[in-house]
């Protein structure tokens, strides 16, 4: 099976992120081991210093060799040959641990050879929590007579807290991996849905166009027959069939154009043209469809030249005028105002229609979006007209916006880069 470019990029990205994450986890583990060794070394040095301090200022002779044994990860035993006061031991432990920057809680005990048991000294909390005395069992050492023991009960959490940066970085990488996987999953789902949508639209429009073409041919042939021409009712019905079939054909062509533009940009055949005649032609077509509509052009010049695709520009104006008329519950009065300022050509289409809710006006250019209002049931459509207009504007780097008028109706503004 041939892997396409998208799948290759996805796999490479996934492998790269997983590799970085694995490397980060290994580095974090190694850093934890190093931190543990550093704590062990500092504790060993500090306990040796404590043992030496215990003999200073006493009559006891310091042993030739003082040993510090690590019994467990958090448990140390220090061999001394004399008995000492726990308070003195505690003082030296605190001071030496402070010098070595060991800031975790600890507890200590001394072996009492008379009772042959470990006598608990104290639990030293260097944090605000855990001030109360805690009783913890210290195992005895078989071969030593005089010794004291120290335990770091929170050693693991202390080491983790000293490695915050490593853990934050590891968590960030895990989040990146999860977001990447989720994004890829979403992308593949969208790709799948887009392909299904494209296939559905292509099949649907193909299935519609074939019988529709037959209906149009048959209707036009029927309308040319003398019995139909002579019968006013039959001729009217035939014209209705032809008009509605043409309207349906127009909707199907629009759906096909939108479907094509989703997968590859529409090809624009740009040429420099006068835009006023194109707008006037669109107005004439609208007034043929809606004879009651009053549409006027306000402009300071008839010589506006624009480099654009004539076909699509004409469709843009027609769609905007068509919407302005359809969504009006009174006599449609539309103004097409053309002006230029600061290298921007503005074409404003101002209507006196029913307007749009301020909460919904930002969605009118979305594909298949139709606002539910008093004219929704009367107006046929798929919610593609304004989406098509926005797509063509985007291809030409034009801006389009819609805003409600102060009194009633909507103003659609096209802002076009313009050089005189």
SENU-30671 format. One line per 3 residues: number of its first residue (from 1); their letters; for each residue x, y, z of C-alpha. Coordinates in Angstrom, 3 decimals. Example, Ala and Ser with C-alpha at 12.3 -4.5 7.8 and 13.67 -1.06 7.14 Angstrom:
BEGIN
1> as> 12.300,-4.500,7.800 | 13.670,-1.060,7.140 .
This chain:
BEGIN
1> xxx> 0.000,0.000,0.000 | 1.466,3.344,-1.003 | 1.703,5.813,1.882 .
4> xxx> 0.822,9.324,0.802 | 2.634,12.481,1.820 | 0.230,13.379,4.645 .
7> xxx> 0.580,9.971,6.294 | 4.377,10.164,6.030 | 4.428,13.564,7.756 .
10> xxx> 2.103,12.312,10.508 | 4.237,9.213,11.157 | 7.510,11.184,11.136 .
13> xxx> 6.062,13.778,13.528 | 4.774,11.082,15.880 | 8.101,9.215,15.870 .
16> xxx> 10.011,12.461,16.506 | 7.834,13.492,19.477 | 7.888,10.000,21.028 .
19> xxx> 11.686,9.855,20.622 | 12.094,13.230,22.333 | 9.734,12.145,25.121 .
22> xxx> 11.595,8.845,25.701 | 14.927,10.708,25.749 | 13.495,13.229,28.216 .
25> xxx> 12.240,10.475,30.546 | 15.632,8.753,30.445 | 17.370,12.049,31.223 .
28> xxx> 14.931,12.654,34.087 | 15.666,9.200,35.520 | 19.410,9.831,35.237 .
31> xxx> 19.001,13.257,36.872 | 17.092,11.645,39.760 | 19.925,9.151,40.281 .
34> xxx> 22.504,11.972,40.266 | 20.452,13.985,42.782 | 20.194,10.919,44.997 .
37> xxx> 23.970,10.409,44.902 | 24.565,14.088,45.698 | 22.273,13.856,48.749 .
40> xxx> 24.061,10.695,49.898 | 27.465,12.374,49.590 | 26.323,15.505,51.447 .
43> xxx> 24.694,13.404,54.200 | 27.866,11.297,54.549 | 30.098,14.387,54.890 .
46> xxx> 27.677,16.067,57.309 | 27.438,12.977,59.572 | 31.223,12.612,59.702 .
49> xxx> 31.466,16.259,60.765 | 28.772,15.670,63.420 | 30.734,12.736,64.839 .
52> xxx> 33.904,14.867,65.034 | 32.025,17.745,66.690 | 30.654,15.389,69.361 .
55> xxx> 34.214,14.693,70.591 | 35.301,18.321,70.609 | 35.393,19.764,74.157 .
58> xxx> 34.965,16.352,75.818 | 37.299,14.057,77.726 | 36.629,11.237,75.303 .
61> xxx> 39.323,10.334,72.830 | 38.220,10.489,69.241 | 38.298,7.091,67.521 .
64> xxx> 40.881,6.627,64.791 | 38.171,5.697,62.339 | 34.572,6.869,62.389 .
67> xxx> 32.397,4.986,59.957 | 29.150,6.112,58.324 | 27.096,3.222,56.996 .
70> xxx> 24.123,3.544,54.704 | 21.676,0.840,55.700 | 18.889,1.892,53.317 .
73> xxx> 18.177,4.738,50.874 | 17.041,7.016,53.697 | 18.736,5.402,56.743 .
76> xxx> 22.295,6.055,57.987 | 24.214,4.702,61.018 | 27.301,6.460,62.470 .
79> xxx> 29.670,4.473,64.682 | 30.916,6.306,67.824 | 32.630,4.706,70.822 .
82> xxx> 31.016,6.792,73.541 | 27.627,7.833,74.768 | 26.439,11.421,74.103 .
85> xxx> 23.511,13.593,75.066 | 20.684,13.621,72.466 | 20.328,17.418,72.700 .
88> xxx> 23.966,17.937,71.742 | 23.603,15.470,68.874 | 20.495,17.271,67.651 .
91> xxx> 22.248,20.646,67.715 | 25.184,19.408,65.633 | 22.920,17.573,63.177 .
94> xxx> 20.914,20.727,62.529 | 23.979,22.921,62.080 | 25.862,20.520,59.782 .
97> xxx> 22.830,19.728,57.636 | 22.255,23.469,57.251 | 25.874,23.938,56.113 .
100> xxx> 25.470,21.165,53.530 | 22.140,22.636,52.366 | 20.155,19.535,53.329 .
103> xxx> 16.725,21.059,53.851 | 14.520,17.998,54.201 | 13.005,16.727,57.481 .
106> xxx> 15.007,14.143,59.421 | 14.820,12.079,62.568 | 17.592,10.722,64.728 .
109> xxx> 18.051,8.169,67.517 | 20.845,6.787,69.718 | 21.500,3.262,70.839 .
112> xxx> 21.293,2.727,74.616 | 23.581,-0.160,75.495 | 22.165,-0.428,79.032 .
115> xxx> 18.620,-1.107,77.856 | 19.831,-2.706,74.633 | 17.376,-0.761,72.545 .
118> xxx> 17.169,2.270,70.299 | 16.166,5.402,72.198 | 14.218,7.769,69.979 .
121> xxx> 15.739,11.191,69.927 | 13.501,13.533,67.935 | 11.775,14.263,64.632 .
124> xxx> 13.176,17.477,63.169 | 10.858,19.221,60.746 | 12.463,21.919,58.627 .
127> xxx> 9.117,22.810,57.054 | 6.067,24.384,58.626 | 4.238,21.061,58.635 .
130> xxx> 4.882,18.052,60.790 | 6.039,19.802,63.994 | 4.565,17.103,66.206 .
133> xxx> 6.763,14.287,67.489 | 6.540,11.101,65.505 | 7.456,7.627,66.668 .
136> xxx> 9.282,5.569,64.066 | 10.962,2.214,64.584 | 14.743,2.147,64.094 .
139> xxx> 16.303,-1.302,63.635 | 19.291,-2.194,65.854 | 22.731,-2.895,64.465 .
142> xxx> 24.186,-6.217,65.685 | 27.874,-5.395,65.544 | 27.977,-1.886,67.021 .
145> xxx> 27.805,-0.819,70.682 | 27.790,2.995,70.553 | 26.187,4.621,67.544 .
148> xxx> 23.468,6.978,66.431 | 21.156,6.692,63.440 | 19.586,9.259,61.131 .
151> xxx> 16.674,8.796,58.761 | 15.285,11.081,56.058 | 11.595,10.033,55.884 .
154> xxx> 10.772,12.449,53.046 | 13.847,11.807,50.923 | 11.949,10.826,47.770 .
157> xxx> 9.628,13.848,47.810 | 12.620,16.074,48.626 | 14.495,14.771,45.577 .
160> xxx> 11.413,15.201,43.399 | 10.973,18.798,44.569 | 14.568,19.565,43.589 .
163> xxx> 13.799,18.312,40.086 | 10.711,20.423,39.359 | 12.098,21.727,36.079 .
166> xxx> 12.656,18.207,34.734 | 9.164,17.084,35.652 | 7.538,20.232,34.265 .
169> xxx> 9.412,19.703,30.994 | 8.395,16.025,30.863 | 4.735,16.876,31.544 .
172> xxx> 4.874,19.596,28.865 | 6.226,17.077,26.334 | 3.524,14.576,27.274 .
175> xxx> 0.891,17.285,26.766 | 2.424,18.148,23.388 | 2.265,14.482,22.390 .
178> xxx> -1.369,14.181,23.513 | -2.338,17.382,21.695 | -0.502,16.182,18.576 .
181> xxx> -2.249,12.808,18.651 | -5.628,14.470,19.236 | -4.998,16.955,16.426 .
184> xxx> -3.986,14.199,14.026 | -7.043,12.150,15.003 | -9.281,15.179,14.432 .
187> xxx> -7.539,15.950,11.129 | -8.027,12.399,9.866 | -11.672,12.434,10.958 .
190> xxx> -12.237,15.759,9.188 | -10.464,14.433,6.100 | -12.691,11.375,6.131 .
193> xxx> -15.847,13.474,6.560 | -14.704,15.886,3.841 | -14.178,13.020,1.418 .
196> xxx> -17.600,11.606,2.256 | -19.149,15.047,1.825 | -17.389,15.566,-1.507 .
199> xxx> -18.471,12.164,-2.801 | -22.017,12.770,-1.611 | -22.217,16.209,-3.250 .
202> xxx> -20.708,14.983,-6.504 | -23.025,11.984,-6.677 | -26.073,14.004,-5.626 .
205> xxx> -25.491,16.799,-8.135 | -24.766,14.306,-10.915 | -27.962,12.423,-10.161 .
208> xxx> -29.917,15.707,-10.123 | -28.440,17.203,-13.281 | -29.290,14.271,-15.548 .
211> xxx> -33.072,14.261,-14.979 | -33.080,18.051,-14.684 | -31.548,18.420,-18.140 .
214> xxx> -34.248,16.131,-19.523 | -36.948,18.212,-17.796 | -35.552,21.455,-19.261 .
217> xxx> -35.291,20.043,-22.787 | -38.794,18.575,-22.622 | -40.260,21.779,-21.112 .
220> xxx> -38.691,24.029,-23.736 | -39.916,21.746,-26.497 | -43.358,21.730,-24.884 .
223> xxx> -43.490,25.525,-24.614 | -42.849,25.852,-28.370 | -45.909,23.770,-29.265 .
226> xxx> -48.884,25.743,-30.662 | -51.527,24.180,-28.367 | -49.463,25.296,-25.368 .
229> xxx> -48.909,28.790,-26.776 | -52.608,29.205,-27.456 | -53.641,28.080,-23.967 .
232> xxx> -52.671,30.804,-21.526 | -52.851,28.556,-18.426 | -50.775,25.769,-19.963 .
235> xxx> -48.227,28.298,-21.217 | -47.967,29.809,-17.691 | -47.496,26.389,-16.120 .
238> xxx> -44.831,25.507,-18.670 | -42.979,28.757,-17.934 | -43.140,27.953,-14.216 .
241> xxx> -41.598,24.522,-14.864 | -38.807,26.088,-16.947 | -38.118,28.884,-14.445 .
244> xxx> -38.049,26.586,-11.451 | -35.874,24.074,-13.301 | -33.429,26.858,-14.164 .
247> xxx> -33.414,27.954,-10.531 | -32.700,24.392,-9.377 | -29.964,24.104,-11.987 .
250> xxx> -28.443,27.341,-10.669 | -28.398,25.923,-7.112 | -26.752,22.713,-8.311 .
253> xxx> -24.038,24.645,-10.179 | -23.406,26.685,-7.050 | -23.016,23.526,-4.942 .
256> xxx> -20.571,22.074,-7.487 | -18.486,25.265,-7.519 | -18.324,25.348,-3.730 .
259> xxx> -17.391,21.654,-3.573 | -14.581,22.181,-6.086 | -13.229,25.230,-4.240 .
262> xxx> -12.911,23.153,-1.034 | -10.291,20.900,-2.626 | -8.534,23.189,-5.049 .
265> xxx> -8.679,26.974,-5.469 | -11.019,28.267,-8.144 | -9.145,29.530,-11.169 .
268> xxx> -9.688,33.231,-11.657 | -9.341,34.667,-15.153 | -8.499,38.221,-14.248 .
271> xxx> -8.788,41.128,-16.619 | -9.026,44.901,-16.202 | -12.629,46.002,-16.619 .
274> xxx> -14.982,48.866,-15.817 | -17.081,47.706,-12.898 | -20.086,50.064,-13.301 .
277> xxx> -21.414,48.320,-16.464 | -21.081,44.908,-14.735 | -23.016,46.170,-11.721 .
280> xxx> -25.677,47.723,-13.980 | -26.086,44.414,-15.813 | -26.513,42.560,-12.497 .
283> xxx> -29.124,45.132,-11.457 | -31.041,44.605,-14.727 | -31.095,40.833,-14.131 .
286> xxx> -32.346,41.301,-10.590 | -35.100,43.674,-11.722 | -36.221,41.162,-14.348 .
289> xxx> -36.605,38.666,-11.523 | -38.041,41.179,-9.033 | -39.746,43.991,-10.997 .
292> xxx> -40.854,45.758,-7.804 | -37.242,46.257,-6.588 | -35.815,49.786,-6.704 .
295> xxx> -32.029,49.718,-7.074 | -29.833,52.759,-7.603 | -26.107,53.371,-7.920 .
298> xxx> -24.363,56.207,-6.057 | -20.888,56.952,-7.396 | -18.635,59.931,-8.024 .
301> xxx> -17.077,58.353,-11.090 | -18.092,55.978,-13.855 | -14.478,55.122,-14.644 .
304> xxx> -13.580,52.709,-11.862 | -11.256,50.091,-13.334 | -10.662,46.839,-11.506 .
307> xxx> -8.561,43.756,-12.232 | -10.868,40.864,-11.498 | -12.619,37.815,-12.912 .
310> xxx> -15.702,39.232,-14.634 | -17.778,36.080,-14.198 | -17.187,35.777,-10.458 .
313> xxx> -17.421,39.520,-9.822 | -20.784,39.559,-11.568 | -21.900,36.596,-9.425 .
316> xxx> -20.818,38.395,-6.242 | -22.902,41.479,-7.047 | -25.860,39.374,-8.189 .
319> xxx> -25.814,37.237,-5.023 | -25.634,40.262,-2.735 | -28.471,42.049,-4.548 .
322> xxx> -30.538,38.863,-4.651 | -30.203,38.434,-0.859 | -31.026,42.106,-0.276 .
325> xxx> -34.311,41.712,-2.182 | -35.291,38.291,-0.814 | -34.897,39.281,2.836 .
328> xxx> -37.124,42.317,2.662 | -40.727,42.457,3.887 | -41.572,45.753,2.151 .
331> xxx> -40.842,47.295,-1.211 | -37.118,46.610,-1.739 | -35.045,49.785,-1.958 .
334> xxx> -31.342,49.087,-2.456 | -28.433,51.471,-2.867 | -25.115,50.441,-4.389 .
337> xxx> -22.631,53.038,-3.176 | -19.147,53.106,-4.730 | -16.297,55.210,-3.368 .
340> xxx> -12.531,55.152,-3.057 | -10.280,56.398,-0.290 | -6.693,55.674,0.764 .
343> xxx> -6.115,53.119,-2.035 | -9.260,51.191,-1.075 | -12.273,50.841,-3.331 .
346> xxx> -15.467,50.358,-1.341 | -18.637,48.864,-2.760 | -21.505,49.106,-0.264 .
349> xxx> -24.837,47.395,-0.850 | -27.371,49.007,1.487 | -30.860,47.501,1.781 .
352> xxx> -34.018,48.195,3.768 | -34.649,44.555,4.670 | -35.474,42.832,7.941 .
355> xxx> -31.890,43.001,9.223 | -29.933,40.341,11.080 | -29.593,39.619,14.783 .
358> xxx> -26.331,41.068,16.125 | -25.522,37.654,17.645 | -25.842,35.908,14.264 .
361> xxx> -24.462,38.464,11.817 | -20.903,37.117,12.124 | -22.037,33.652,10.923 .
364> xxx> -23.795,34.624,7.687 | -20.702,33.853,5.575 | -20.397,30.291,6.955 .
367> xxx> -21.103,27.364,4.676 | -24.687,26.001,4.852 | -25.615,28.589,7.506 .
370> xxx> -29.154,29.924,7.293 | -30.680,32.273,9.844 | -34.123,31.379,11.122 .
373> xxx> -36.291,34.470,10.757 | -39.640,35.571,9.382 | -38.470,35.088,5.770 .
376> xxx> -36.733,31.717,6.235 | -39.683,29.611,5.114 | -40.340,31.806,2.074 .
379> xxx> -36.758,31.905,0.768 | -35.311,28.800,-0.833 | -31.586,28.107,-0.664 .
382> xxx> -28.769,26.068,0.825 | -26.867,28.754,2.715 | -24.113,28.780,0.087 .
385> xxx> -24.547,32.155,-1.621 | -22.691,34.310,0.904 | -20.134,31.562,1.507 .
388> xxx> -19.367,31.603,-2.224 | -19.075,35.418,-2.136 | -16.602,35.250,0.777 .
391> xxx> -14.518,32.548,-0.956 | -14.146,34.636,-4.119 | -13.272,37.714,-2.054 .
394> xxx> -10.660,35.715,-0.159 | -9.049,34.474,-3.376 | -8.596,38.091,-4.500 .
397> xxx> -7.493,39.417,-1.081 | -10.648,41.460,-0.751 | -12.397,42.042,2.559 .
400> xxx> -16.119,41.699,3.115 | -18.174,42.591,6.157 | -21.831,42.888,7.104 .
403> xxx> -23.370,45.292,9.607 | -26.878,46.353,10.518 | -28.026,49.816,9.538 .
406> xxx> -29.074,52.378,12.133 | -32.784,52.089,11.226 | -33.407,48.886,9.291 .
409> xxx> -31.712,46.606,6.815 | -28.111,45.543,6.345 | -25.045,46.999,4.656 .
412> xxx> -22.604,44.608,2.989 | -19.239,46.278,2.305 | -16.578,45.058,-0.102 .
415> xxx> -13.145,46.588,0.536 | -10.852,46.152,-2.476 | -7.197,47.223,-2.826 .
418> xxx> -7.289,49.854,-5.562 | -4.796,51.773,-7.619 | -6.018,54.646,-9.784 .
